[in-house]
């Protein structure tokens, strides 16, 4: 079963930790890495903006991808949160199995 890496940036560490914990608690993600110190430059509402953000890297199964993305959008404090899904091409089979097991809603 394919595993997806969901990327999202958060405005601060507290938000990132809260979102990561919720996604794992609800079995939408098997693991979420929280990477501080991300500098972002982007265009928003006609202006170039710069912000210090925290990157989330969530690992989930293909059948939980859409639910994770919807829940993340629901909980995220930004008006237009970055939520991107990247399908992994390969991985350690035991790790891929673990992601599938940990994201089963009935587990």
ROSE-4610 file (N, C-alpha, C; in Angstrom, 1 decimal, always signed):
// ROSE-4610
residu = [X/X/X/X/X/X/X/X/X/X/X/X/X/X/X/X/X/X/X/X/X/X/X/X/X/X/X/X/X/X/X/X/X/X/X/X/X/X/X/X/X/X/X/X/X/X/X/X/X/X/X/X/X/X/X/X/X/X/X/X/X/X/X/X/X/X/X/X/X/X/X/X/X/X/X/X/X/X/X/X/X/X/X/X/X/X/X/X/X/X/X/X/X/X/X/X/X/X/X/X/X/X/X/X/X/X/X/X/X/X/X/X/X/X/X/X/X/X/X/X/X/X/X/X/X/X/X/X/X/X/X/X/X/X/X/X/X/X/X/X/X/X/X/X/X/X/X/X/X/X/X/X/X/X/X/X/X/X/X/X/X/X/X/X/X/X/X/X/X/X/X/X/X/X/X/X/X/X/X/X/X/X/X/X/X/X/X/X/X/X/X/X/X/X/X/X/X/X/X/X/X/X/X/X/X/X/X/X/X/X/X/X/X/X/X/X/X/X/X/X/X/X/X/X/X/X/X/X/X/X/X/X/X/X/X/X/X/X/X/X/X/X/X/X/X/X/X/X/X/X/X/X/X/X/X/X/X/X/X/X/X/X/X/X/X/X/X/X/X/X/X/X/X/X/X/X/X/X/X/X/X/X/X/X/X/X/X/X/X/X/X/X/X/X/X/X/X/X/X/X/X/X/X/X/X/X/X/X/X/X/X/X/X/X/X/X/X/X/X/X/X]
num = [1/1/1/2/2/2/3/3/3/4/4/4/5/5/5/6/6/6/7/7/7/8/8/8/9/9/9/10/10/10/11/11/11/12/12/12/13/13/13/14/14/14/15/15/15/16/16/16/17/17/17/18/18/18/19/19/19/20/20/20/21/21/21/22/22/22/23/23/23/24/24/24/25/25/25/26/26/26/27/27/27/28/28/28/29/29/29/30/30/30/31/31/31/32/32/32/33/33/33/34/34/34/35/35/35/36/36/36/37/37/37/38/38/38/39/39/39/40/40/40/41/41/41/42/42/42/43/43/43/44/44/44/45/45/45/46/46/46/47/47/47/48/48/48/49/49/49/50/50/50/51/51/51/52/52/52/53/53/53/54/54/54/55/55/55/56/56/56/57/57/57/58/58/58/59/59/59/60/60/60/61/61/61/62/62/62/63/63/63/64/64/64/65/65/65/66/66/66/67/67/67/68/68/68/69/69/69/70/70/70/71/71/71/72/72/72/73/73/73/74/74/74/75/75/75/76/76/76/77/77/77/78/78/78/79/79/79/80/80/80/81/81/81/82/82/82/83/83/83/84/84/84/85/85/85/86/86/86/87/87/87/88/88/88/89/89/89/90/90/90/91/91/91/92/92/92/93/93/93/94/94/94/95/95/95/96/96/96/97/97/97/98/98/98/99/99/99/100/100/100/101/101/101/102/102/102/103/103/103/104/104/104/105/105/105/106/106/106/107/107/107]
x = [+0.8/+0.0/+0.9/+0.6/+1.4/+1.3/+2.4/+2.5/+2.6/+2.0/+2.0/+2.7/+3.5/+4.1/+3.3/+2.7/+1.9/+2.8/+2.9/+3.7/+2.8/+3.1/+2.3/+3.2/+3.1/+3.8/+2.9/+3.4/+2.6/+3.3/+2.5/+3.1/+4.0/+3.8/+4.7/+4.7/+5.6/+5.9/+4.7/+4.0/+2.8/+1.8/+1.5/+0.5/+0.9/+2.2/+2.7/+2.6/+3.0/+2.9/+1.5/+0.6/-0.8/-1.4/-1.1/-1.6/-0.9/+0.4/+1.0/+0.4/+0.2/-0.4/-1.8/-2.6/-4.0/-4.0/-3.2/-3.1/-2.7/-1.8/-1.3/-2.4/-2.9/-4.0/-5.2/-5.5/-6.7/-6.4/-5.2/-4.7/-4.8/-4.7/-4.6/-3.2/-2.2/-0.8/-0.2/+0.8/+1.5/+2.6/+3.1/+4.2/+4.2/+4.5/+4.6/+5.9/+6.8/+8.0/+7.7/+8.3/+8.1/+9.5/+9.7/+11.0/+10.9/+11.5/+11.5/+12.5/+12.4/+13.4/+13.3/+12.1/+11.9/+11.6/+12.4/+12.1/+11.4/+10.2/+9.4/+9.2/+9.3/+9.1/+8.0/+7.0/+5.8/+5.0/+4.2/+3.4/+2.0/+1.4/+0.1/-0.6/-1.8/-2.6/-1.9/-1.0/-0.3/+1.0/+1.4/+2.6/+3.5/+4.8/+5.8/+6.0/+5.8/+5.8/+7.0/+7.5/+8.5/+8.1/+8.3/+7.8/+8.7/+8.9/+9.5/+8.4/+8.6/+7.5/+8.1/+7.2/+7.6/+7.0/+7.8/+7.4/+6.9/+5.7/+5.2/+5.4/+5.9/+6.0/+5.2/+4.1/+3.2/+3.2/+3.4/+3.3/+2.0/+1.3/+0.0/-0.2/-1.2/-1.5/-2.4/-2.4/-3.2/-4.7/-5.2/-6.6/-7.0/-6.0/-6.2/-5.8/-5.2/-4.6/-5.7/-6.8/-7.8/-8.4/-8.6/-9.1/-8.1/-6.8/-5.8/-5.7/-5.8/-5.7/-7.0/-8.1/-9.3/-9.3/-8.8/-8.7/-7.6/-6.5/-5.5/-6.0/-6.7/-7.3/-8.3/-9.1/-10.1/-9.4/-8.3/-7.6/-6.6/-6.1/-5.0/-5.5/-4.7/-5.1/-5.0/-4.3/-4.1/-5.3/-5.5/-6.6/-6.5/-5.3/-5.0/-3.7/-3.9/-2.7/-2.1/-0.8/+0.0/-0.3/-0.9/-1.1/-0.8/+0.3/+0.7/+0.9/+0.4/+0.6/+1.6/+2.6/+3.6/+3.6/+3.4/+3.4/+4.8/+5.2/+6.5/+6.7/+7.9/+8.2/+8.6/+9.2/+9.7/+10.0/+10.2/+10.5/+10.8/+11.4/+11.7/+10.3/+10.1/+8.8/+8.3/+9.1/+8.6/+8.1/+8.7/+8.2/+6.9/+6.8/+5.6/+4.4/+4.7/+3.7/+3.3/+4.2/+4.0/+3.1/+3.3/+2.5/+1.1/+0.9/-0.4/-1.1/-0.4/-1.0/-1.4/-0.6/-0.8/-1.9/-2.2/-3.3/-4.6/-4.7/-6.0/-6.9/-8.1/-9.0/-9.5/-9.5/-10.0/-8.9/-7.7/-6.6/-6.7]
y = [-1.2/+0.0/+1.2/+2.2/+3.4/+4.2/+4.9/+5.8/+7.2/+8.2/+9.6/+10.4/+11.4/+12.3/+13.6/+14.1/+15.3/+16.5/+17.5/+18.7/+19.8/+20.5/+21.7/+22.5/+23.9/+24.8/+25.3/+25.6/+26.2/+27.5/+28.4/+29.7/+29.7/+28.6/+28.6/+27.1/+26.9/+25.6/+25.0/+25.8/+25.3/+24.8/+25.5/+25.1/+23.8/+23.7/+22.5/+21.3/+21.5/+20.3/+19.9/+20.8/+20.5/+19.8/+20.2/+19.6/+18.2/+18.1/+16.8/+15.8/+16.2/+15.3/+14.8/+15.8/+15.4/+14.4/+14.7/+13.8/+12.4/+12.2/+10.9/+10.3/+11.1/+10.6/+10.1/+10.7/+10.3/+9.3/+8.7/+7.7/+8.1/+9.4/+10.0/+9.9/+10.0/+9.9/+8.9/+8.1/+7.2/+8.0/+9.0/+9.8/+11.2/+12.2/+13.6/+14.2/+14.6/+15.3/+16.7/+17.4/+18.9/+19.5/+20.3/+20.8/+22.4/+22.9/+24.3/+25.0/+26.3/+27.2/+27.2/+27.1/+27.2/+28.7/+29.2/+30.6/+30.5/+31.1/+31.1/+32.5/+32.5/+33.7/+33.4/+34.2/+33.9/+35.1/+35.0/+36.2/+35.9/+36.9/+36.7/+38.0/+38.0/+39.1/+40.3/+40.0/+41.0/+41.5/+41.0/+41.4/+40.2/+40.5/+39.5/+39.5/+38.3/+38.2/+37.3/+37.5/+36.5/+36.2/+34.9/+34.4/+33.3/+33.2/+32.1/+31.1/+29.9/+28.9/+27.6/+26.6/+25.3/+24.3/+23.4/+22.5/+21.2/+20.7/+19.4/+18.4/+17.2/+16.1/+14.9/+14.7/+13.6/+12.4/+11.2/+10.0/+9.3/+9.0/+8.3/+7.4/+6.5/+5.5/+6.2/+5.6/+6.1/+6.3/+5.3/+5.4/+6.4/+7.0/+8.0/+9.4/+9.5/+10.7/+11.9/+11.6/+12.7/+13.1/+12.1/+12.5/+13.3/+13.0/+13.7/+15.2/+15.3/+16.6/+17.5/+16.8/+17.6/+18.0/+17.1/+17.5/+18.5/+18.5/+19.5/+20.8/+20.9/+22.1/+22.7/+21.8/+22.2/+22.8/+22.2/+22.7/+23.8/+24.0/+24.9/+26.3/+27.2/+28.6/+29.5/+29.1/+30.0/+30.0/+31.1/+31.2/+30.3/+30.1/+29.2/+28.4/+27.3/+26.6/+25.8/+25.7/+24.8/+23.4/+22.6/+21.2/+20.5/+19.8/+19.1/+17.6/+16.7/+15.3/+14.8/+14.1/+13.5/+12.0/+11.2/+9.8/+9.3/+8.4/+7.9/+6.8/+6.8/+5.9/+4.5/+4.5/+3.3/+3.6/+2.5/+2.6/+1.3/+1.3/+0.0/-0.7/-1.9/-2.6/-2.6/-2.9/-3.0/-1.6/-0.5/+0.8/+1.1/+0.8/+1.0/+0.2/-1.0/-1.8/-1.1/-0.6/+0.1/+1.3/+2.1/+3.2/+2.8/+1.7/+1.2/+0.7/+0.0/-0.5/+0.7/+1.6/+2.7/+3.7/+3.7/+4.6/+3.9/+2.6/+2.0/+2.5/+3.0/+3.6/+2.6/+1.3/+0.3/-0.3/+0.2/-0.4/+0.0]
z = [+0.0/+0.0/+0.0/-0.9/-0.9/+0.4/+0.7/+1.8/+1.3/+1.9/+1.5/+2.6/+2.1/+3.0/+2.8/+3.9/+3.8/+4.4/+3.7/+4.1/+4.4/+5.5/+5.9/+6.8/+6.6/+7.5/+8.5/+9.7/+10.8/+11.2/+11.8/+12.2/+13.4/+14.2/+15.5/+16.0/+16.9/+17.5/+18.2/+19.0/+19.7/+18.8/+17.7/+16.7/+16.1/+15.7/+15.1/+16.0/+17.2/+18.2/+18.4/+18.5/+18.7/+17.5/+16.3/+15.1/+15.0/+15.2/+15.1/+16.1/+17.3/+18.3/+17.9/+17.4/+17.0/+15.9/+14.9/+13.7/+14.1/+15.0/+15.5/+16.4/+17.3/+18.2/+17.5/+16.4/+15.6/+14.6/+14.6/+13.6/+12.2/+12.0/+10.6/+10.1/+11.0/+10.7/+11.6/+11.1/+11.9/+12.7/+12.0/+12.6/+12.0/+12.8/+12.2/+12.8/+11.9/+12.2/+12.3/+13.3/+13.5/+13.3/+12.3/+11.9/+12.1/+13.2/+13.4/+12.5/+12.5/+11.8/+10.3/+9.8/+8.3/+8.0/+7.1/+6.6/+5.3/+5.3/+4.1/+3.4/+2.1/+1.3/+0.3/+0.3/-0.5/-0.9/-1.9/-2.3/-1.8/-1.0/-0.4/-0.6/-1.2/-1.4/-2.0/-3.1/-3.8/-3.2/-2.1/-1.4/-1.2/-1.3/-0.9/+0.6/+1.2/+2.7/+3.0/+4.2/+4.8/+6.2/+6.5/+7.9/+8.3/+9.6/+10.3/+10.6/+10.1/+10.3/+10.8/+11.1/+11.5/+10.5/+10.0/+8.9/+9.6/+9.1/+9.5/+8.3/+8.7/+7.7/+8.3/+7.8/+8.3/+7.3/+7.9/+7.1/+7.3/+6.2/+6.3/+5.1/+5.3/+4.3/+3.2/+2.0/+0.9/+1.3/+2.1/+2.4/+3.5/+4.1/+5.2/+4.7/+3.5/+3.0/+3.0/+2.4/+2.2/+3.6/+4.5/+5.8/+6.6/+6.4/+7.1/+6.6/+5.3/+4.7/+5.1/+5.1/+5.5/+7.0/+7.9/+9.3/+9.5/+8.8/+8.9/+8.5/+7.4/+6.9/+7.9/+8.5/+9.6/+10.8/+11.2/+12.5/+12.3/+11.1/+10.8/+11.0/+11.6/+11.9/+10.7/+9.7/+8.5/+7.6/+6.9/+6.0/+4.8/+4.3/+3.2/+3.6/+4.3/+4.8/+3.6/+3.7/+2.8/+3.2/+2.3/+2.6/+1.2/+1.2/+0.0/+0.3/-0.6/-0.5/-1.6/-1.1/-2.0/-1.8/-2.9/-2.7/-2.8/-1.8/-1.8/-2.9/-3.5/-4.5/-4.0/-2.8/-2.2/-0.7/+0.0/+1.4/+2.0/+3.2/+3.9/+4.1/+3.6/+3.6/+5.1/+6.0/+7.4/+7.9/+7.5/+7.8/+7.2/+5.9/+5.2/+5.8/+6.2/+6.9/+8.2/+8.9/+10.2/+10.0/+9.0/+8.7/+8.4/+7.6/+7.3/+8.6/+9.5/+10.7/+11.6/+11.8/+12.7/+12.3/+11.0/+10.5/+10.3/+10.7/+10.6/+11.6/+11.2/+12.2/+13.3/+13.0/+13.9/+14.8/+14.7/+15.5/+16.9]
